[in-house]
Amino acid sequence: MNSTGKFVNLCLFFLFIAVFISPLRADPLPDGENAPPGDDKPLFNEEPLHGKEPAAGDGPLSGGEDSDDGFFVFEAPPLILEVPGFQTRSFDDIFPDLSQLQKAMAMSSRGIRYSFENGESPSLIPSPASGINLLSRVMAKKPSHIIEALVLMPYNKRELDFLDIYNALRRIKNIQDHTLSIRGNDIKLFLDTTRLESAQRRRPIPDPPPANILPSSETMYLRFVDQYMGDLYVRGDISMGLYGITYSMSNFRDVFFSIFRIMKAESFSAIIYLEPVKEGILVYSMSGIYIPGFIAHRVNLTPNMNNRITILVNWINEGLREEENNNRRNFYQP
C-alpha cells in the first residue's frame, strides 16, 4: 500500500473514533477545580452503599441501576456434560456365533478347549465389535502349537469387579497347590511357583497383600518349577481395558531340560482375558508355544500344554471364589 492510501485509512480511523465513541465523563473536583488532563473518573462506581447490602444483580456487569453506560451483559448458557453410560456386556455380545453345545461346554466347570497348529484356523473368535483380539498377539511370536480356551464362571455370592480379578491374579504362590487327575492319579505339575524381585535379580519375594487401589498396569516376574520342563521364568503383564483385564505371560529366559535347550526366550505366550459379564466372569485365553519339529515329533505337546492351561484356569477360578468373600472399597489409580 502506498503512502497516500495509508494516510486516507488513518484519517478514516480517527473519524470513526470521533463519531462513534463518546468521551469519558469527568466529574468536577472539590472547590470547582477541573480535573487535569488524563485524570478520568474511575470506570466503576466505588462509592459505598451506606449500609445497604448489594441486591441481587447489582454490580458493574449486572445491567442494573448502578451500572455504567456502555457495558454489555453476556450471560453464558450452562455447560452440560453428557457422560456415556457404561453397560455390562453379555456372554452373547462377545461370542455371538457359538453353537448351543459350545455355550453349554463354556459354562461348565472345565470350559471349552481347542488346539490347532500354525496355519490352521481357531474355533473361538470373539465378535469384531468386542475389541478383543488375542490371536494376532499370540501369532506374532510365530508359535508352532496353539490352544484356545473359554470358560464362563458364574457368580455365587456377589458380582465381581476389576479389583477382585486383579487381586485373584496376584496370588502367584497358590498356583503350585493345584493338581491334575491323570489316569486316576493326582499329578502336581508345578512343584513351586513364586514371584521374583526383577528379571535381573531373581530373588524370590512373597506375594503382596490384597490391593485396595487398581493400577492401570503392572509387570511382575515369576518362576515356575515344572516337574517335566524344569525352571520356567515368566514375565506377567496385567493391563486394564474398558471392559476387562488382560493378563499376558511370556518366558523371558531360555528353557532347558538337563543340558538341552528346549525352548528359546519369548517362545511361549499365554494371554488370558477376563471380563465381568452379566452371567459371570468370562475367561478367554489364547496360548502359543514354539517347539522345534524334531522335539515336537517326540513329545505329545498338545495334552501337555492343555494340562498347564487347566492348572491356570483352576487357579483363577479359586482366586475369584476367594474374592467373593471379601468386601473392599475399590479405587482406580492412573
C-alpha positions in Angstrom: 0.0 0.0 0.0 1.4 3.5 -0.9 1.7 6.4 1.4 -1.5 8.2 0.2 -3.5 5.1 1.0 -2.0 4.8 4.4 -2.9 8.5 5.1 -6.5 8.1 4.0 -7.0 5.0 6.2 -5.6 6.8 9.2 -8.0 9.7 8.7 -10.9 7.4 8.5 -9.8 5.7 11.7 -9.8 8.9 13.7 -13.1 10.0 12.2 -14.6 6.7 13.4 -13.3 7.4 16.9 -14.7 10.9 17.0 -18.2 9.9 15.8 -18.9 6.6 17.5 -17.0 6.6 20.8 -18.3 9.0 23.4 -15.8 10.9 25.5 -15.2 9.7 29.1 -17.2 11.6 31.7 -15.2 13.7 34.2 -16.8 15.0 37.4 -15.5 18.2 38.8 -13.1 18.1 41.7 -13.8 19.9 45.0 -13.8 23.7 45.1 -14.8 23.7 41.4 -11.4 22.8 40.1 -11.2 21.0 36.9 -9.5 17.6 36.6 -6.1 17.7 35.0 -6.0 16.2 31.5 -6.0 12.4 31.7 -7.5 12.2 35.2 -10.7 10.5 34.4 -13.4 9.2 36.6 -13.0 5.5 37.7 -14.7 3.1 35.4 -16.8 1.6 38.2 -18.7 3.4 40.9 -16.7 2.9 44.0 -18.9 4.8 46.5 -20.0 2.7 49.5 -23.6 1.6 49.7 -24.0 3.2 53.2 -25.2 0.0 54.9 -27.2 -1.2 52.0 -26.5 -4.8 51.1 -25.9 -5.4 47.5 -29.0 -6.6 45.8 -29.1 -9.5 43.5 -28.0 -8.3 40.1 -26.0 -5.2 41.5 -22.6 -4.7 40.1 -20.8 -3.2 37.2 -21.7 -6.1 34.8 -25.2 -6.7 36.1 -27.0 -4.2 33.9 -28.8 -2.7 37.0 -29.2 0.9 38.0 -25.6 1.3 39.3 -24.0 0.0 36.1 -22.2 2.4 33.8 -23.4 3.0 30.3 -21.6 1.2 27.6 -21.4 -2.1 29.3 -22.8 -5.2 27.6 -24.3 -8.0 29.6 -23.4 -11.5 28.4 -24.9 -14.5 30.1 -23.4 -17.8 29.0 -25.7 -20.8 28.8 -25.0 -23.5 31.4 -22.4 -26.1 30.4 -23.8 -29.6 30.3 -21.5 -32.6 30.0 -23.0 -35.8 29.0 -21.0 -38.9 30.0 -21.9 -42.0 28.1 -23.3 -44.7 30.3 -21.4 -47.9 30.8 -23.4 -51.1 30.3 -22.1 -54.5 31.2 -21.9 -56.8 28.2 -23.4 -60.3 28.0 -21.7 -63.5 27.0 -23.5 -63.5 23.7 -22.4 -59.9 22.9 -18.8 -61.2 22.9 -19.3 -64.7 21.4 -22.5 -64.4 19.3 -21.7 -67.3 16.9 -21.2 -70.2 19.3 -23.4 -73.2 19.0 -25.7 -74.3 21.8 -23.3 -77.2 22.5 -20.3 -74.8 22.7 -22.2 -72.5 25.0 -23.0 -75.4 27.3 -19.4 -76.5 27.3 -18.1 -73.0 28.0 -20.5 -72.7 31.0 -19.3 -76.0 32.5 -16.6 -76.1 35.2 -14.0 -77.2 32.8 -14.9 -74.9 29.9 -14.1 -75.5 26.3 -10.7 -76.1 24.6 -9.5 -76.3 21.1 -5.9 -76.9 19.8 -4.5 -76.2 16.4 -1.2 -75.8 14.7 0.3 -72.8 12.8 -1.5 -72.4 9.5 -4.9 -73.7 10.9 -7.8 -71.6 12.0 -9.1 -71.2 15.5 -12.6 -72.1 16.6 -13.3 -69.4 19.2 -13.3 -66.0 17.7 -14.9 -63.0 19.6 -17.1 -60.6 17.8 -15.1 -57.9 15.9 -17.2 -55.3 17.7 -16.0 -56.6 21.1 -12.5 -55.2 20.6 -10.9 -58.5 21.8 -8.1 -59.9 19.6 -5.7 -62.2 21.3 -4.9 -64.3 18.3 -2.9 -61.7 16.5 -0.7 -61.1 19.6 0.0 -64.8 20.0 0.6 -65.4 16.3 3.2 -62.5 16.3 5.6 -64.9 18.1 5.1 -67.5 15.3 4.1 -70.4 17.5 4.0 -74.0 16.2 1.2 -75.1 18.5 -1.8 -73.0 19.8 -4.5 -73.7 22.4 -7.6 -71.6 22.8 -9.8 -71.9 25.9 -13.1 -70.3 27.0 -14.9 -70.7 30.3 -17.7 -68.7 32.0 -17.5 -68.7 35.8 -20.9 -67.8 37.3 -21.3 -65.6 40.3 -22.1 -67.4 43.6 -22.4 -64.7 46.3 -22.0 -61.4 44.6 -20.9 -59.8 41.3 -17.1 -59.3 40.9 -15.4 -56.3 39.6 -11.9 -55.4 38.2 -10.3 -55.2 41.7 -11.5 -58.7 42.5 -10.0 -60.0 39.3 -6.8 -58.1 39.9 -6.3 -59.5 43.4 -7.0 -63.0 42.2 -4.3 -62.7 39.5 -1.7 -61.5 42.0 -1.6 -64.6 44.2 1.1 -66.5 42.4 2.0 -68.8 45.2 -1.4 -70.6 45.0 -0.7 -72.0 41.5 1.6 -74.7 43.0 -1.2 -76.1 45.1 -3.3 -77.2 42.1 -3.1 -80.8 40.9 -4.5 -82.7 37.9 -6.1 -86.1 37.9 -4.4 -88.2 35.2 -5.4 -91.8 34.9 -6.8 -91.8 38.4 -3.6 -90.2 39.9 -3.2 -86.7 41.2 -0.3 -85.1 39.5 1.4 -81.9 40.6 2.8 -80.2 37.6 4.3 -77.2 39.2 6.5 -78.0 42.2 6.9 -74.4 43.0 5.6 -71.0 41.8 6.9 -67.8 43.2 7.2 -64.1 42.5 10.7 -62.7 41.7 12.2 -59.3 42.6 13.0 -58.5 38.9 14.2 -60.0 35.7 17.9 -59.4 36.7 17.6 -60.1 40.4 15.7 -63.4 40.5 15.4 -63.5 44.3 12.0 -65.0 45.5 9.7 -62.5 47.2 6.3 -63.1 48.8 3.0 -62.1 47.1 1.9 -58.7 48.1 -1.2 -58.2 50.4 -4.6 -57.6 48.7 -4.8 -54.3 47.0 -7.4 -51.6 47.6 -6.2 -49.5 44.6 -6.5 -50.6 41.0 -3.5 -49.6 38.8 -3.7 -49.1 35.1 -1.0 -51.7 34.5 1.6 -53.9 36.3 4.5 -56.1 35.4 5.7 -59.0 37.6 8.4 -61.6 37.2 7.7 -65.2 38.1 9.4 -68.6 38.4 7.6 -71.8 37.7 9.3 -75.1 38.6 7.8 -77.5 36.2 8.1 -81.2 37.1 8.8 -82.1 33.5 10.2 -79.0 31.8 12.4 -77.6 34.6 12.5 -73.9 35.5 10.3 -71.6 33.5 10.9 -67.8 34.1 7.9 -65.8 33.1 7.1 -62.1 32.8 3.5 -61.3 33.6 1.9 -58.1 32.4 -1.5 -57.0 33.7 -3.3 -54.2 31.8 -6.7 -52.7 32.3 -9.1 -52.2 29.4 -12.5 -50.6 29.1 -14.4 -53.8 29.7 -11.9 -56.3 31.0 -8.4 -57.2 32.2 -5.7 -58.8 30.1 -3.0 -60.9 31.7 -0.1 -61.7 29.3 2.6 -64.2 30.2 5.8 -65.0 28.3 9.1 -66.7 29.1 11.9 -64.1 29.3 14.7 -66.8 29.6 15.5 -69.9 27.6 14.1 -73.2 29.0 16.4 -76.1 29.5 15.8 -79.8 30.2 19.1 -81.1 31.7 21.7 -79.5 29.4 19.5 -79.3 26.4 17.7 -76.1 25.4 14.1 -77.0 24.5 12.7 -73.5 24.2 14.1 -70.1 23.4 13.2 -67.0 25.3 9.9 -65.4 24.2 8.8 -68.7 22.5 5.9 -69.2 25.0 3.0 -66.8 25.2 -0.2 -67.1 27.1 -2.8 -64.3 27.1 -5.8 -64.5 29.4 -8.6 -62.0 29.1 -11.1 -61.7 31.9 -14.3 -59.6 31.8 -17.2 -59.3 34.2 -20.3 -60.0 32.1 -23.9 -60.3 33.1 -23.7 -64.1 33.5 -20.4 -64.2 35.5 -16.7 -63.8 34.8 -15.7 -64.5 31.2 -12.2 -66.1 30.9 -10.9 -66.4 27.4 -7.3 -67.4 26.6 -5.0 -68.0 23.7 -1.7 -69.7 24.3 1.1 -70.5 21.9 4.4 -72.2 22.0 7.2 -72.8 19.5 8.9 -76.2 19.7 11.3 -77.3 17.0 9.9 -80.1 14.8 12.4 -82.8 15.9 11.3 -82.3 19.5 7.5 -81.9 18.8 7.5 -85.2 16.9 8.8 -87.0 20.0 6.5 -85.3 22.6 2.8 -85.2 22.5 2.7 -81.5 23.0 -1.0 -80.6 22.9 -2.1 -82.5 26.0 0.9 -81.2 27.9 0.0 -77.6 27.1 -3.6 -78.3 27.8 -2.8 -79.6 31.3 -1.0 -76.5 32.2 -3.8 -74.3 30.9 -6.2 -76.3 33.1 -4.0 -75.5 36.1 -4.1 -71.8 35.3 -7.9 -71.8 34.8 -8.5 -73.7 38.0 -6.2 -71.2 39.8 -8.1 -68.3 38.5 -11.4 -69.9 39.5 -10.2 -70.5 43.0 -8.9 -66.9 43.3 -12.3 -65.4 42.2 -14.2 -67.6 44.6 -11.9 -66.3 47.4 -12.6 -62.7 46.3 -16.3 -63.3 46.5 -15.9 -63.5 50.3 -14.0 -60.2 50.5 -15.6 -56.7 50.7 -13.3 -53.9 50.0 -13.6 -50.3 48.7 -12.4 -50.1 45.2 -10.3 -47.2 43.7 -8.6 -46.6 40.4 -5.1 -45.4 40.2 -4.0 -43.9 36.9 
